[in-house]
Amino acid sequence: MAVWLVLFLFLLKSITGIMAFWGTVCFLGLYYLFTVKRKFNYLLVVILAILVALPLLYTQSVWDDFYNIEKLDPQTVDKYTASGNPYTFNFNSQEKENGHWVQSYICADELRKEWNKRSECKYDSLNIHGFSNQSNLVRYLTSRGLRKDSAGVSQLTEADIKNIELGIANYIYAEKRFSLYPRIYETIWEYDRYKATGNPNGQSLSQRIEFVKASLEIIKTNIWFGIGTGNWKAEYAKTYDELNSQLKEENQRSSHNQYLNYIVKFGLIGFAVIMSMILIPVFKENQEKNLLLWLLLVFIGIANLGDANLETHMGLSFFCLFYSLFLWHSPEQIKNFTFQENTNEKI
């Protein structure tokens, strides 16, 4: 069951969940490292170093792939398609897919004609997600390294056609279903588009950046006692307006960060009180060595960086259930869990 739950976490591709799980595993390794003195602790240090370095290196490799872009010289690029129709280029556009420029080698007339032959979802219509089939097709062809003309469309497989009709804008999203590569790539793509256009709408990471900006702006002027719980929506709306944010009104939210949310509403003083109320019972009930309890606190502590879990019914119920269970109903051997030195037994 544990193996399946871990596997499902990666299949779900929840970046926040994976980070919380990864951080909890690292904490468990550090706990073992500092509570047990054994010869193979050096091996544990190496394993922990790998656990920390692996996601960083993997993310860096995806980043390098994204920004390893083809070079286009306006003077030497092909100006016409194989059929003799002119290409259009926008050399000022920074939009890219898999190292290829999206707004290059486009012949709209050929695209429309060839695509409409192969798909019932017409070129000038919207896909099932409400986005333009035209832009989706252009992005998908770019991700394949194909030119946006009749020859490029003719090289698409039936699976590619289906992907485009379903609103998939890059082939790696369909072909690497069991890899984190597409999820990390998509996050980098969102950041790149946000940096280029300043428009965060419809993009998870970009919107969260705007949420954090607004939260920090509110905190600046209400740092000690916050703004309270009754007027935070109005305060956020006012702040987004002051920041000239491009975020649409229906997308404006508080920060997806539990700690920033608490500081916005209760200030640093209120935040310190809330954190104290969570930690004081651990020591008051002599649960300092309760490893399960600490693993829960570490996990939810990391998860709260990416969401306001304690302000949702599901998140708060989860936390209260297991916090109460581990705090007041853990068996004695769990309350005083430690690894005995030089033995394989646990107390």
N, C-alpha and C positions, 0 to 999 in steps of 0.2 A: 504493500500500500504506500509506504514512504517513497519507494523508487518511482511508482506511478505518479504520485503527487509532484515530485520534483520534475519528472519528465513533462507532465502537463503544464507546469509553470513555464517551461521553455517553449512548449508548443503554443502556449497562449501569447508568448512574446511580450509579456508585461515587463517593461524596463524597470519600473519602480519595484515590482515584486521580485524580479531577479536580483536587483541591487540589494534589497532587504535580505533576501536569502543568502546571497554571497557574503554580505557584511556579517551576518549572523554566524556563518561557517567560519569566517576569519576570527571573529570574537571567540568562538569555541576553541579554535586552535591556540589563540593567545592565552586563554584561560588555562588550558592544559599545559602550555609552555611554562607559565609562571607558577603553576602549582605542583609540578612534578619535575624532579631533577633526574634525568636519565640520559644515558649515553646517546640514544638516538634522537635527542632533542634537536641536535644540529640538522638532522633530516627534516624535522618538523619546521624549522626555520626556513629551510629551502622550499618546502611545500607551501608555506605561508607566503613567501616571496613570489612564488609562481602564481598563487591565487590572486595576489594583488596586481602583479604585472600582466597576467594573461589578458584580462578584459581591456586594460589600457593599450596593450600592443595590438590587440585585435581591432579595437576602435580606431587606432592610428592607421592600421592597414586599410580599413574601409575609407577613412578620410583621405588617404593618399590616392586610393583608387578614384575617388570622386573628383579630386582636383588634378588628376593626371590627364590633362585636356589636350586634344589635338590642336595643332597650329594651323590657322587659316590665313593665307595671304590674299587680301582683296585683289591684288594684281594678277595672281596666278590661278585662282580657283576657276573651276569649270563654270562657264556662264550659261550653258544650255544643257537640256536633258538629251538622252539618246534619241528622242523623237524630234529634237530641234526646238523645243519650247524653252523660254527663258526661266532661269531660277531667280528667286528673290533671296536676299540676304539682309540680315540686320546685325551688322558687326558691332553695334553698341549694346546689344542684348548680352546679358551674362547668364542666361538660362542654359543649363547643361544637363545631360543624362549620360551616365557611364562614360564620361570623358569626351562626349561629342556635343557640339553646339546645336541647340534646338532650333534656333532661328536661322538656319543655313540650309542651302540646297532644297528650297521649297518651291514646288510648282503646284499651286492650288488647283488649277484646272485639271491636271492629270490625276491628282489625288482624288478629287471629287468623282471623276468619271470612273476610275478603276475601283475605288472603294465601293461605290454604289452598285457595281457589278457583283461584288463579292459579299455584300452584307445587306440585310434588311433594315439595319439601323443606319439611316441615311447620313451622309457626310455633314449636312447642315442642321441636323437635329441634335437633341440632347440624349445622353445615355441614361441608364436607369438611376444614376445618382444625381441627375440634374446638371451634369457638366457637359461641355461641348464635345461632341464626337470628333470634331476637327482637331482641336488642341490635343485631345487624348491620343488620336492617331499619330499626330506629328511627334509627340513625346515618345510614343512606343517605337516608332520607326527609328527615331534617334537613338534610343536605348539599344537597339539591335545593330546600330552602326550603318543603317540603310539611309539612302537619300529619299527625300519626301517627294517622290514622283511615281509614275505608273510602274516603273521597274521595281521600285522599292516595295510597293504594295503587292506586286506579283510574287515576290519572294517570301511573303508571309505564309505561314502554314495555317491550316484550319484551326489549330489550337491558338495561334496568335490572334486570328480574327475573333475567336470566342473571347479571349482575354480582353481585347479592346472593347468589344461590345459590353463586357461586364464592368468597364470603367477602369481596368488595370492599365496604368500609364507607363509601366516599366516591366520588361519581361522577367526581371529577377524577382519581382513580387510573386510571380506565379511559379517559377521554376525552383526557387530556393525556399520552399514552404517550411522545411524543417530546420532552417538555419536562422540565426539572429542577424545575419548579414542584411537582409532586406529591411528589418526594423531599424537597425542602426543607420543604414543608408538613407532611409526615409527621414530620419531625424536630422541628419546632416543636410539633406535636400531642403527641408523646411527652414533650417537656420540660414542656409545660403540664400533662399528666396526672400526671407525676412530681411536679411542684411542688404539685399539688392533693392528691394521695393519698399520696405517699411510696412508692408501689409501683412498682418498676422492672421487674418480671418481664414477659418477652415483648416488651420494647422495647429496641432496640439502643442508642440514645443513653442512656437512663436506666440501663441495666445498666452501660454504660461509666463513667458518673458514679460509680456505686457501686464499680466496680473501682478507679478513681482514688482515691476516698476511703480505701479500705482500704489501698492502696499507700502513700499519704502517711502514714497512721497507722503503718504498719510502719517506714517510713523514719525517722520521728521518733525511734524508740528504737534504730535500728541504722544510723545515718547514715554511719558511716565504713567499716565492713567488711561491712555487710549481714548476711543471715541464712543465706547459703550456698545451695547448689542442691538439697540433699536434703530439706529440711523446709518448703519454701515453701507447699505445699498445706495442711499442718497450721497454719502460721502465718496464712495467709489465713482459714481456717475459724474460727480463734480470734478474729481481728480482726473478721470479719463479725458474730460473736456479741457481741463487746464493743461494737460500734457499733449494736447492735439493728437491723441491716439487715433489711428485708423480703425481701431477695433469697433465693429458694429455693435449697436446697443444690445442686441439679443445675445451677443457673445461676451459681454462684459460681466466678469465674475470677480469674486475675492480671490486671493492667492491660493493656488493649489498646494499650500504648505501650512501644516497645522500650527507651527511655531509663529509664523508671520501673522496668521489669523488671530492667534491669541494676543500678540503684541498690539495689533491694530485695534482690537476691541477692549483690551484690559491694560495696555501699556506694559512696560518692563516690570513694574511692581506686581501687577496682576499675573503676569506670566510666571514670575518667580513663585508666587503663591500656588498657582496651579501645579507647577512642576514639583514643588515641595509636597503637595498633597498626594502625589503619586509615589514619591520616593520615601517619605517619612514612614509609612506603614511597613516598608521593607525592613527597616532597621528596628522599628518599634516592636515588630513581631519576631525579631531575631531571625530574619530570613536572608541574612547577608550571604549565606553559602548555598542558597537555593538556586542551583544552576538553571533549572527550567524557568524559574521566574525571571532571571536575568536575561535568558535567551529571548523570552517574550518581550521584555522591555527594550532590548537591543533591536529586535526585529521591528516592532511597532515604531520605535524611535527613528529608524532609517526610513520606513515606509511613510512616516509623517512628513518627510522632506518633500515628497512628491504628491501628497494629497492631504486634505483635512479629514483624516479618518475618524477622529473623535467628534466630528460634527455631522456624521452621517449615522443613520440608524444601524446599518450593517457593521460599520467600523467600530462604533461605540459598543454594540452588543458583543462583538467578537472580543474586544479588549476587556470589557467588564467580566465576561464569563471566565476567560482564562486567567485574568489577574486575580479574581476572587478564588478560583479553583486552586491555583498554585500557591497563593498567599496563605489561605486558611485551611486547605484540605490536602496539602502535600504530606505524604508519609514521612516519618522521621529520617529515613535514609535519603530522601530527596532533599529535605530541608538542610541536611548537613553533608551534601554530596561533595566528595573530593576524591581524588585519585591517590591511593596509598603509595608511598614511595617504595620502589624496588619490588612491588608485587603487582599481580594482575587483578587484585581484588579492588572493589569499590566500596566505600563506606557511605 
